[in-house]
Amino acid sequence: MKELTKEEKRVIEEKGTEVPYSGEYENWFAPGVYKCKRCGVVLYRSKDKFDAKCGWPAFDEEVPGAVKRLPDEDGLRTEVQCAKCGAHLGHVFDGEGMTEKNVRHCVNSVSLEFEPDEAIRKE
């Protein structure tokens, strides 16, 4: 597991939330994959990222089996965690109609690490 900064621990381990519109990947749309900051497993693909104008990176699909959904402590939302290490990623919302898939994973940038597509890394 990767050593985390104080802010990463606050979000990933203590289930915090980064300040909206402050995250590195909110407006990041390069081709590649988004990996768990703590364990490195691939969670999301750039092709599934969209601009939800919500202040956090948004995805309408996860890599199959990479993310687990759990009832949030507030009883109102559904938390998303890395299925491998349990890192807190954010929340998932169904039925908003923002994409054809009708789902929005609202994820903290600090929980993610971007890896560009192979072709980009060779340039």
DSSP file (Angstrom, degrees, kcal/mol; ACC not computed):
  #  RESIDUE AA STRUCTURE BP1 BP2  ACC     N-H-->O    O-->H-N    N-H-->O    O-->H-N    TCO  KAPPA ALPHA  PHI   PSI    X-CA   Y-CA   Z-CA
    1    1 A M              0   0    0      0, 0.0    38,-0.2     0, 0.0     2,-0.2   0.000 360.0 360.0 360.0 144.4    0.0    0.0    0.0
    2    2 A K        -     0   0    0     36,-2.8     2,-0.3    35,-0.1    38,-0.0  -0.475 360.0-109.4 -76.4 143.5    1.1    3.5   -0.8
    3    3 A E        -     0   0    0     -2,-0.2     2,-0.3     1,-0.0    -1,-0.1  -0.588  40.6-146.2 -70.1 130.4    2.1    5.9    1.9
    4    4 A L        -     0   0    0     -2,-0.3     2,-0.0     1,-0.1    -1,-0.0  -0.732   5.7-122.7-104.8 149.2   -0.6    8.6    2.1
    5    5 A T     >  -     0   0    0     -2,-0.3     4,-2.5     1,-0.1     5,-0.2  -0.261  39.1 -97.9 -74.6 172.6   -0.4   12.3    2.9
    6    6 A K  H  > S+     0   0    0      2,-0.2     4,-2.0     1,-0.2     5,-0.1   0.913 126.2  46.5 -60.1 -44.4   -2.4   13.8    5.8
    7    7 A E  H  > S+     0   0    0      2,-0.2     4,-1.9     1,-0.2     5,-0.2   0.897 111.1  51.8 -67.1 -41.1   -5.1   15.0    3.4
    8    8 A E  H  > S+     0   0    0      1,-0.2     4,-3.2     2,-0.2     5,-0.5   0.914 110.5  48.9 -61.1 -42.7   -5.2   11.7    1.5
    9    9 A K  H  X>S+     0   0    0     -4,-2.5     4,-1.8     1,-0.2     5,-1.7   0.897 107.5  55.7 -62.7 -40.6   -5.7    9.9    4.9
   10   10 A R  H  <5S+     0   0    0     -4,-2.0     6,-1.4     3,-0.2    -1,-0.2   0.905 119.9  30.6 -59.5 -42.5   -8.5   12.3    5.9
   11   11 A V  H  X5S+     0   0    0     -4,-1.9     4,-0.6     4,-0.2    -2,-0.2   0.944 127.3  38.1 -81.8 -51.2  -10.4   11.5    2.7
   12   12 A I  H  <5S+     0   0    0     -4,-3.2    76,-2.1    -5,-0.2    -3,-0.2   0.886 131.2  23.3 -73.2 -42.1   -9.4    7.9    2.0
   13   13 A E  T  <5S+     0   0    0     -4,-1.8    -3,-0.2    -5,-0.5    -1,-0.1   0.800 130.1  39.7 -96.9 -33.0   -9.3    6.4    5.5
   14   14 A E  T  4<S-     0   0    0     -5,-1.7    -2,-0.2    -4,-0.1    -3,-0.1   0.340 106.0-118.6-101.3   6.3  -11.6    8.8    7.5
   15   15 A K     <  +     0   0    0     -4,-0.6    -4,-0.2    -6,-0.2    -3,-0.2   0.873  58.1 157.1  60.4  42.1  -14.2    9.1    4.7
   16   16 A G        -     0   0    0     -6,-1.4     2,-0.4    -5,-0.2    -1,-0.1  -0.180  36.6-126.1 -83.3-177.0  -13.7   12.8    4.3
   17   17 A T        -     0   0    0     -2,-0.0     2,-0.1     3,-0.0    73,-0.1  -1.000  15.7-127.5-134.3 134.6  -14.5   15.0    1.2
   18   18 A E        -     0   0    0     -2,-0.4     3,-0.1     1,-0.1     5,-0.1  -0.429  44.6 -84.6 -76.1 158.7  -12.2   17.3   -0.6
   19   19 A V    >   -     0   0    0      1,-0.1     3,-1.4    -2,-0.1     4,-0.3  -0.399  55.5-102.7 -61.7 131.9  -13.3   20.9   -1.2
   20   20 A P  T 3  S+     0   0    0      0, 0.0    36,-0.2     0, 0.0    35,-0.1  -0.243 103.0  15.5 -59.2 147.3  -15.5   21.1   -4.4
   21   21 A Y  T 3  S+     0   0    0     34,-2.4    35,-0.1     1,-0.1    34,-0.1   0.628 106.2  92.0  64.6  17.8  -13.8   22.5   -7.5
   22   22 A S    <   +     0   0    0     -3,-1.4    -1,-0.1    33,-0.5    34,-0.1   0.555  55.6 108.9-112.2 -12.7  -10.4   22.0   -5.9
   23   23 A G  S >  S-     0   0    0     32,-0.5     3,-1.0    -4,-0.3     4,-0.4  -0.343  70.1-127.6 -76.7 148.4   -9.4   18.5   -7.1
   24   24 A E  T 3  S+     0   0    0      1,-0.2     3,-0.2     2,-0.1    -1,-0.1   0.797 106.2  41.4 -59.1 -33.8   -6.7   17.8   -9.6
   25   25 A Y  T >  S+     0   0    0      1,-0.2     3,-1.2     2,-0.1    -1,-0.2   0.368  80.4 100.3-104.0   5.1   -9.0   15.6  -11.8
   26   26 A E  T <  S+     0   0    0     -3,-1.0    32,-0.2     1,-0.3    -1,-0.2   0.924 102.4  21.9 -56.6 -45.9  -12.2   17.6  -11.8
   27   27 A N  T 3  S+     0   0    0     -4,-0.4     2,-0.6    -3,-0.2    -1,-0.3  -0.052  97.1 119.7-111.3  30.3  -11.5   19.1  -15.2
   28   28 A W    <   +     0   0    0     -3,-1.2    -3,-0.0     1,-0.1    -4,-0.0  -0.865  24.6 161.3-100.4 119.9   -9.1   16.5  -16.4
   29   29 A F        +     0   0    0     -2,-0.6    -1,-0.1     2,-0.1     3,-0.1   0.075  21.9 135.2-130.6  25.7  -10.1   14.7  -19.6
   30   30 A A        -     0   0    0      1,-0.1     2,-0.2    86,-0.0    -2,-0.0  -0.390  65.2 -95.2 -70.1 152.7   -7.0   13.1  -21.0
   31   31 A P  S    S+     0   0    0      0, 0.0    86,-2.0     0, 0.0     2,-0.3  -0.514  81.5  75.5 -71.7 135.0   -7.2    9.5  -22.2
   32   32 A G  E    S-A  116   0A   0     84,-0.3    14,-2.7    -2,-0.2     2,-0.3  -0.988  74.5 -67.8 162.6-157.6   -6.1    6.9  -19.6
   33   33 A V  E     -AB 115  45A   0     82,-2.7    82,-3.0    -2,-0.3     2,-0.5  -0.916  27.2-133.3-130.1 156.2   -7.3    5.2  -16.4
   34   34 A Y  E     -AB 114  44A   0     10,-2.9     9,-2.8    -2,-0.3    10,-1.8  -0.949  27.5-166.2-112.0 123.4   -7.9    6.3  -12.8
   35   35 A K  E     -AB 113  42A   0     78,-3.3    78,-1.9    -2,-0.5     2,-0.2  -0.699  32.0 -89.9-109.6 158.5   -6.4    4.1  -10.2
   36   36 A C  E  >  -A  112   0A   0      5,-2.6     4,-1.8    -2,-0.3    76,-0.2  -0.499  31.0-141.8 -64.1 128.4   -6.9    3.8   -6.4
   37   37 A K  T  4 S+     0   0    0     74,-2.6    -1,-0.2    -2,-0.2    75,-0.1   0.814  97.1  43.7 -62.8 -31.0   -4.4    6.2   -4.7
   38   38 A R  T  4 S+     0   0    0     73,-0.3   -36,-2.8   -37,-0.1    -1,-0.2   0.923 131.7  12.1 -85.0 -45.8   -3.9    3.6   -1.9
   39   39 A C  T  4 S-     0   0    0    -38,-0.2    -2,-0.2     2,-0.1    -1,-0.1   0.605  90.5-124.6-114.0 -12.7   -3.5    0.3   -3.6
   40   40 A G     <  +     0   0    0     -4,-1.8     2,-0.1     1,-0.3    -3,-0.1   0.476  54.4 147.5  87.6   1.4   -3.1    1.1   -7.4
   41   41 A V        -     0   0    0     -6,-0.1    -5,-2.6     1,-0.1     2,-0.4  -0.468  56.6-106.6 -71.5 143.5   -6.0   -1.0   -8.8
   42   42 A V  E     +B   35   0A   0     -7,-0.2    -7,-0.3     1,-0.2    -1,-0.1  -0.577  45.6 166.5 -72.9 126.3   -7.7    0.5  -11.9
   43   43 A L  E     +     0   0A   0     -9,-2.8    20,-3.3    -2,-0.4     2,-0.3   0.784  57.1  14.8-107.7 -43.5  -11.1    1.8  -10.9
   44   44 A Y  E     -B   34   0A   0    -10,-1.8   -10,-2.9    18,-0.2     2,-0.3  -0.935  60.8-135.9-138.8 155.7  -12.3    4.0  -13.8
   45   45 A R  E >   -B   33   0A   0     16,-0.4     3,-1.9    -2,-0.3   -12,-0.2  -0.872  24.7-123.6-112.0 148.1  -11.5    4.7  -17.4
   46   46 A S  G >  S+     0   0    0    -14,-2.7     3,-1.7    -2,-0.3   -13,-0.1   0.801 108.7  67.6 -60.5 -29.0  -11.4    8.1  -19.0
   47   47 A K  G 3  S+     0   0    0    -15,-0.3    -1,-0.3     1,-0.3   -14,-0.1   0.702 101.1  49.5 -64.9 -17.4  -14.0    7.1  -21.6
   48   48 A D  G <  S+     0   0    0     -3,-1.9    12,-2.5    13,-0.1    13,-0.4   0.319  89.8 102.7-102.6   5.9  -16.5    6.9  -18.7
   49   49 A K  E <   +C   59   0B   0     -3,-1.7     2,-0.3    10,-0.2    10,-0.3  -0.684  46.3 173.0 -90.3 142.6  -15.7   10.3  -17.2
   50   50 A F  E     -C   58   0B   0      8,-2.4     2,-1.1    -2,-0.3     8,-0.6  -0.968  40.3-101.2-145.5 162.0  -18.0   13.3  -17.9
   51   51 A D        +     0   0    0     -2,-0.3   -24,-0.1     1,-0.2     8,-0.0  -0.728  39.3 167.9 -88.1  99.5  -18.5   16.9  -16.8
   52   52 A A        -     0   0    0     -2,-1.1    -1,-0.2     4,-0.3     7,-0.0   0.509  41.8-133.2 -88.3  -6.0  -21.2   16.8  -14.2
   53   53 A K  S    S+     0   0    0    -27,-0.2    -2,-0.1     3,-0.1   -27,-0.0   0.869  72.0 121.1  54.9  38.6  -20.5   20.4  -13.1
   54   54 A C  S    S-     0   0    0      2,-0.4    -1,-0.1   -28,-0.1    -3,-0.0   0.495  85.7-104.9-109.6  -7.7  -20.6   19.1   -9.5
   55   55 A G  S    S+     0   0    0      1,-0.3   -34,-2.4   -35,-0.1   -32,-0.5   0.375  94.5  71.0  99.9  -5.2  -17.1   20.1   -8.3
   56   56 A W  S    S-     0   0    0    -36,-0.2    -2,-0.4   -30,-0.1    -4,-0.3  -0.938  95.4 -82.3-137.2 158.8  -15.7   16.5   -8.3
   57   57 A P        -     0   0    0      0, 0.0    50,-2.6     0, 0.0     2,-0.4  -0.386  48.7-156.4 -59.2 139.6  -14.7   14.1  -11.1
   58   58 A A  E     -CD  50 106B   0     -8,-0.6    -8,-2.4   -32,-0.2     2,-0.3  -0.975  14.9-179.4-127.3 137.4  -17.7   12.1  -12.3
   59   59 A F  E     -CD  49 105B   0     46,-1.6    46,-3.5    -2,-0.4   -10,-0.2  -0.971  20.8-156.9-131.2 144.9  -17.9    8.7  -14.0
   60   60 A D  S    S+     0   0    0    -12,-2.5     2,-0.3    -2,-0.3   -11,-0.1   0.320  81.8  28.6-106.0   9.4  -20.9    6.9  -15.2
   61   61 A E        -     0   0    0    -13,-0.4   -16,-0.4   -16,-0.1     2,-0.2  -0.930  66.0-148.7-162.8 142.6  -19.3    3.4  -15.1
   62   62 A E        -     0   0    0     -2,-0.3   -18,-0.2   -18,-0.1   -19,-0.1  -0.645  42.1 -86.8-102.3 165.2  -16.6    1.7  -13.0
   63   63 A V    >   -     0   0    0    -20,-3.3     3,-2.5    -2,-0.2     4,-0.5  -0.593  65.9 -91.3 -66.0 130.2  -14.2   -1.1  -14.1
   64   64 A P  T 3  S+     0   0    0      0, 0.0    -1,-0.1     0, 0.0    -3,-0.0  -0.187 107.9   3.2 -51.8 127.0  -16.2   -4.3  -13.5
   65   65 A G  T 3  S+     0   0    0      2,-0.2    -2,-0.0    -3,-0.1   -22,-0.0   0.393 104.2 101.9  81.6  -2.5  -15.5   -5.6   -9.9
   66   66 A A  S <  S+     0   0    0     -3,-2.5    17,-3.0   -23,-0.2    18,-0.5   0.729  76.9  46.7 -86.5 -22.8  -13.3   -2.6   -9.0
   67   67 A V  E     -E   82   0B   0     -4,-0.5     2,-0.4    15,-0.2    -2,-0.2  -0.940  64.3-157.0-125.6 140.2  -15.7   -0.7   -6.9
   68   68 A K  E     -E   81   0B   0     13,-2.6    13,-2.3    -2,-0.4     2,-0.4  -0.921  12.4-139.7-115.8 147.2  -18.1   -1.7   -4.1
   69   69 A R  E     +E   80   0B   0     -2,-0.4    11,-0.2    11,-0.2    22,-0.0  -0.866  23.5 175.8-104.9 134.0  -21.2    0.2   -3.1
   70   70 A L  E     -E   79   0B   0      9,-2.4     9,-2.8    -2,-0.4     2,-0.1  -0.988  39.1 -98.9-136.1 144.9  -22.2    0.5    0.6
   71   71 A P  E     -E   78   0B   0      0, 0.0     7,-0.2     0, 0.0     2,-0.1  -0.432  46.6-120.7 -60.2 133.6  -25.0    2.4    2.4
   72   72 A D    >   -     0   0    0      5,-2.7     3,-1.9     1,-0.1    19,-0.0  -0.372  19.2-112.1 -73.8 156.6  -23.5    5.7    3.7
   73   73 A E  T 3  S+     0   0    0      1,-0.3    -1,-0.1     2,-0.1     5,-0.0   0.788 117.1  61.6 -59.9 -27.8  -23.6    6.4    7.5
   74   74 A D  T 3  S-     0   0    0      1,-0.1    -1,-0.3     3,-0.0    -2,-0.0   0.614 103.0-133.2 -76.3  -9.4  -26.1    9.2    6.9
   75   75 A G  S <  S+     0   0    0     -3,-1.9    -2,-0.1     2,-0.2    -1,-0.1   0.445  89.0  81.8  75.2  -0.6  -28.6    6.6    5.4
   76   76 A L  S    S+     0   0    0     -5,-0.0     2,-0.2     0, 0.0    -1,-0.1   0.726  86.9  42.5-106.2 -30.0  -29.3    8.9    2.5
   77   77 A R  S    S-     0   0    0     16,-0.0    -5,-2.7    14,-0.0     2,-0.5  -0.633  72.4-121.5-116.7 172.2  -26.4    8.2    0.1
   78   78 A T  E     -EF  71  92B   0     14,-0.6    14,-2.4    -7,-0.2     2,-0.2  -0.973  25.9-144.7-117.3 120.0  -24.4    5.3   -1.2
   79   79 A E  E     -EF  70  91B   0     -9,-2.8    -9,-2.4    -2,-0.5     2,-0.4  -0.520   6.2-146.5 -79.1 147.1  -20.7    5.3   -0.6
   80   80 A V  E     +EF  69  90B   0     10,-2.2     9,-2.6   -11,-0.2    10,-1.3  -0.969  21.0 177.4-114.2 135.4  -18.2    3.9   -3.2
   81   81 A Q  E     -EF  68  88B   0    -13,-2.3   -13,-2.6    -2,-0.4     2,-0.3  -0.907  40.9 -92.5-129.4 156.4  -15.0    2.2   -2.1
   82   82 A C  E  >  -E   67   0B   0      5,-2.1     4,-2.1    -2,-0.3   -15,-0.2  -0.572  33.6-143.4 -64.2 127.0  -12.2    0.5   -3.8
   83   83 A A  T  4 S+     0   0    0    -17,-3.0   -16,-0.2    -2,-0.3    -1,-0.2   0.767  95.1  49.3 -67.8 -24.7  -13.2   -3.2   -3.8
   84   84 A K  T  4 S+     0   0    0    -18,-0.5    -1,-0.2     1,-0.1   -17,-0.1   0.936 130.8   8.7 -81.1 -48.6   -9.6   -4.3   -3.2
   85   85 A C  T  4 S-     0   0    0      2,-0.1    -2,-0.2   -44,-0.0    -1,-0.1   0.505  92.6-118.0-116.9  -5.5   -8.5   -2.1   -0.2
   86   86 A G     <  +     0   0    0     -4,-2.1    -3,-0.1     1,-0.2     2,-0.1   0.610  50.3 166.3  80.4  11.2  -11.6   -0.4    1.0
   87   87 A A        -     0   0    0      1,-0.1    -5,-2.1    -6,-0.1     2,-0.4  -0.373  42.3-113.6 -61.4 135.5  -10.4    3.2    0.3
   88   88 A H  E     +F   81   0B   0    -76,-2.1    -7,-0.2    -7,-0.2    -1,-0.1  -0.582  40.6 170.3 -71.2 127.2  -13.2    5.7    0.4
   89   89 A L  E     -     0   0B   0     -9,-2.6    19,-3.0    -2,-0.4     2,-0.3   0.778  47.2 -95.1-105.7 -41.2  -13.7    7.2   -3.1
   90   90 A G  E     -FG  80 107B   0    -10,-1.3   -10,-2.2    17,-0.2    -1,-0.3  -0.939  53.1 -50.4 159.0-137.3  -16.9    9.2   -2.8
   91   91 A H  E     -FG  79 106B   0     15,-2.2    15,-3.2    -2,-0.3     2,-0.4  -0.934  33.7-138.6-136.8 158.4  -20.6    8.5   -3.5
   92   92 A V  E     -FG  78 105B   0    -14,-2.4   -14,-0.6    -2,-0.3     2,-0.4  -0.950  13.9-164.0-120.0 140.2  -22.7    7.1   -6.3
   93   93 A F  E     - G   0 104B   0     11,-2.4    11,-2.5    -2,-0.4     2,-0.3  -0.987   4.1-161.3-127.0 129.9  -26.0    8.6   -7.4
   94   94 A D  E     + G   0 103B   0     -2,-0.4     9,-0.2     9,-0.2     8,-0.1  -0.800  65.6  25.4-107.8 149.9  -28.6    6.8   -9.6
   95   95 A G  S    S+     0   0    0      7,-2.4    -1,-0.2    -2,-0.3     8,-0.1   0.639  72.4 122.1  82.3  15.7  -31.4    8.2  -11.6
   96   96 A E        -     0   0    0      6,-0.3     7,-0.1    -3,-0.3    -2,-0.1   0.684  67.3-134.8 -84.1 -17.9  -30.2   11.7  -12.2
   97   97 A G        +     0   0    0      2,-0.1     3,-0.0     5,-0.1    -3,-0.0   0.725  62.7 131.8  73.8  21.8  -30.4   11.4  -16.0
   98   98 A M  S    S+     0   0    0      1,-0.0     2,-0.3     2,-0.0    -1,-0.1   0.777  75.6  12.2 -78.3 -26.2  -27.0   13.0  -16.6
   99   99 A T  S >  S-     0   0    0    -49,-0.0     3,-1.1   -39,-0.0    -2,-0.1  -0.882  86.9 -98.8-139.3 171.3  -25.9   10.3  -19.0
  100  100 A E  T 3  S+     0   0    0     -2,-0.3    -1,-0.0     1,-0.3    -2,-0.0   0.824 124.0  57.5 -61.9 -30.1  -27.5    7.4  -20.9
  101  101 A K  T 3  S-     0   0    0      2,-0.1    -1,-0.3     1,-0.0    -6,-0.1   0.662 100.3-142.6 -76.6 -15.0  -26.2    5.1  -18.1
  102  102 A N    <   +     0   0    0     -3,-1.1    -7,-2.4     1,-0.2     2,-0.3   0.822  61.2 105.9  61.1  36.4  -28.1    7.2  -15.6
  103  103 A V  E     - G   0  94B   0     -9,-0.2     2,-0.4    -8,-0.1    -9,-0.2  -0.994  49.1-162.3-143.8 147.9  -25.5    6.9  -12.9
  104  104 A R  E     - G   0  93B   0    -11,-2.5   -11,-2.4    -2,-0.3     2,-0.8  -0.941   6.0-161.3-136.4 114.0  -22.9    9.3  -11.5
  105  105 A H  E     -DG  59  92B   0    -46,-3.5   -46,-1.6    -2,-0.4     2,-0.8  -0.858  14.1-159.5 -87.8 113.1  -19.9    8.2   -9.4
  106  106 A C  E     -DG  58  91B   0    -15,-3.2   -15,-2.2    -2,-0.8     2,-0.4  -0.862  20.3-175.7 -98.9 106.4  -18.9   11.5   -7.7
  107  107 A V  E     - G   0  90B   0    -50,-2.6     2,-0.3    -2,-0.8   -17,-0.2  -0.841  28.7-119.8-117.9 139.2  -15.2   10.8   -6.7
  108  108 A N    >   -     0   0    0    -19,-3.0     3,-1.5    -2,-0.4     4,-0.3  -0.598  18.1-141.6 -71.4 128.6  -12.6   12.7   -4.7
  109  109 A S  G >  S+     0   0    0     -2,-0.3     3,-2.2     1,-0.3    -1,-0.1   0.876 101.0  63.7 -56.4 -37.8   -9.6   13.5   -6.9
  110  110 A V  G 3  S+     0   0    0      1,-0.3    -1,-0.3   -21,-0.1   -98,-0.1   0.691  97.0  57.4 -64.3 -17.9   -7.4   12.9   -3.9
  111  111 A S  G <  S+     0   0    0     -3,-1.5   -74,-2.6   -22,-0.2   -73,-0.3   0.524 103.9  69.3 -85.6  -6.6   -8.6    9.2   -3.9
  112  112 A L  E <   -A   36   0A   0     -3,-2.2     2,-0.4    -4,-0.3   -76,-0.2  -0.733  57.3-161.4-116.7 159.0   -7.3    8.7   -7.4
  113  113 A E  E     -A   35   0A   0    -78,-1.9   -78,-3.3    -2,-0.3     2,-0.3  -0.977  23.3-138.7-135.4 123.9   -4.1    8.5   -9.4
  114  114 A F  E     -A   34   0A   0     -2,-0.4   -80,-0.2   -80,-0.2   -82,-0.0  -0.643  15.1-170.6 -87.4 137.4   -4.3    9.1  -13.2
  115  115 A E  E     -A   33   0A   0    -82,-3.0   -82,-2.7    -2,-0.3     3,-0.1  -0.980  21.2-133.5-125.0 117.6   -2.3    6.9  -15.6
  116  116 A P  E     -A   32   0A   0      0, 0.0   -84,-0.3     0, 0.0     5,-0.1  -0.233  34.4 -85.5 -67.6 157.8   -2.2    8.1  -19.2
  117  117 A D    >>  -     0   0    0    -86,-2.0     4,-1.7     1,-0.1     3,-0.7  -0.212  43.5-106.5 -56.5 153.8   -2.8    5.7  -22.1
  118  118 A E  H 3> S+     0   0    0      1,-0.3     4,-1.2     2,-0.2    -1,-0.1   0.861 118.8  56.5 -52.5 -43.7    0.3    3.8  -23.3
  119  119 A A  H 3> S+     0   0    0      1,-0.2     4,-0.5     2,-0.2    -1,-0.3   0.864 107.1  49.4 -61.0 -36.5    0.5    5.9  -26.5
  120  120 A I  H X4 S+     0   0    0     -3,-0.7     3,-1.0     1,-0.2    -1,-0.2   0.889 105.8  56.0 -70.2 -39.3    0.7    9.1  -24.5
  121  121 A R  H 3< S+     0   0    0     -4,-1.7    -1,-0.2     1,-0.2    -2,-0.2   0.768 103.2  56.6 -64.6 -25.6    3.4    7.7  -22.2
  122  122 A K  H 3<        0   0    0     -4,-1.2    -1,-0.2     1,-0.2    -2,-0.2   0.667 360.0 360.0 -81.5 -17.1    5.7    7.0  -25.2
  123  123 A E    <<        0   0    0     -3,-1.0    -1,-0.2    -4,-0.5    -2,-0.1   0.490 360.0 360.0 -70.8 360.0    5.6   10.6  -26.5
